[in-house]
């Protein structure tokens, strides 16, 4: 693309917009003065501009677009290369551990009190059950003695 643009520049088209403005002003001035030699020279330049101007604009816009894309691609390439070469650790530490300010629940005293209360309740239920069983056995013995 750059070589095509260089060939067009070699024909005398360096900046289409500014050149066309200047040449048109000069052409109007030459017509108003009636200078036939200047009119002929300017008509040749206008013909060259009209023939290659569109291609010049198209090539310059495309070249600018490709350069922008190339810079973006180079940036992405560099980022990808850095990411590929970066040493990634196998473990991720979210938060480092540290000792607690105070003990968390359940506290030892609560566990001991709960276990003591449960043992007391179980003992009472066992004793009540044992007494009832003894009463039941005595009543059974009395019934057997009454039948006999």
Secondary structure, 3 states (H helix, E strand, C coil): CHHHHHHHHHCCCCCHHHHHHHHHHHHHHHHHHCCHHHHHHHHHHHHHHHHHHHHHHHHHHHHHHHHHHHHHHHHHHHHHHHHHHCCCCCCCCCCCCCCCCCCCCCCHHHHHHHHHHHHHHHHHHHHHHHHHHHHHHHHHHHHHHHHC
